[in-house]
Amino acid sequence: VSREHARITETAGVWWLEDLNSRHGCRVNGVPLERHPLKWGDRISIGGRVLLLFTHRDKLEERFAQSQKMESLGRLAGGIAHDFNKLLGTMVANMSFVADLPADTTVSSDAVQDALHDAQRAAEHASRLTRQLLGFARSKREVREPGEIELAIKEAARLVERAAGRKGDVQLNLQDELWVRADPTELHQIFSNLIFNAFDAMPEGKVHVLLRRAVAADERYFDEVQPGRHLVVEVTDEGVGMDEATARRALEPFFTTKSSGRGTGLGLSLVYGLVRTYGGELHLDSKLDRGTSVRLMIPVHMPPEEELQTGATGETPAGLNVLVLDDDPMMRAAPCRLLEHLGCVA
């Protein structure tokens, strides 16, 4: 308040209020005092105007906050462990099946191809889950380059449909030639998470994905929307929806409406975080028993013609000597096989 009014000091675990001969004096709980030991909950008035509450963080409150934190971590760990166990179990089962096939079985046989396809799909899901966790942990983002957002949405929809076994349940209405500056992996995470969430919200029905340029009417959802410089993506489902209280928490990390072991609560919060790093916004609209709509507004990027060149030649790096370093022999073996298959010496 002022160095000329009062001083609060701590001596041997006791806090003292000392009046510095101020004009109107100091009061503790309404009583004028020159020097007084303070207790938690004392009300201090200085100069007849200022009211200070002498308090501290309640230990019960600290324990409650810690309990909430541990509950969130436990829910996260439980969900991740369950998901990884399923994915690893799928991979192990399919690899064991292939290993036990008769010696004369060809790689091109339907049985082998189906098993390999399922194992690869499980590995891709595990990789996606790992990227979600790294998206929260890392402070440095991947290199972002211009890309056509329509292609990213189509690829995510195709992979999610195949993984969920619901081919044709994603209805796309996409305006073409809309570019953004983004990391392709991050874009895949955004749209695959939104479509997966929509599928989980309804046992049957269609997910509608709309991509268009922003219009003036979008101002009711977003701040500072610019029709010529922003695009809007809408992902809408016909599912159970959320009540107002649940919708308010939907973007919180670790919060999930899915049953135990089915979700980590990272998906939507990750989407929100990535969209914000792009300079965009997210708006969620959900009504109980009427479905949910997630709208994204992202700045449009118009790349120069030279940036549109991918530079990829499609040539195989045959004849190269490649040094593979890892302290785990199993982790070294897989890339070495692939490199040798491409004609390299690993």
LINCOR-V664270 format. One record per helix or strand of 2 or more residues. SS is the DSSP state (a for helix, b for strand). FROM is the first residue (numbers start at 1). LEN is the number of residues. If there is no record, write none. Layout:
# LINCOR-V664270
ss-><SS;SS>
from-><FROM;FROM>
len-><LEN;LEN>
This chain:
# LINCOR-V664270
ss-><b;b;b;b;b;b;b;a;a;b;a;b;b;a;b;a;b;a;a;b;b;a;a>
from-><6;14;26;31;35;43;50;59;110;145;149;170;179;184;207;216;230;244;267;281;291;305;329>
len-><6;6;3;3;3;4;4;41;28;4;16;5;4;17;7;5;7;6;11;7;9;4;13>
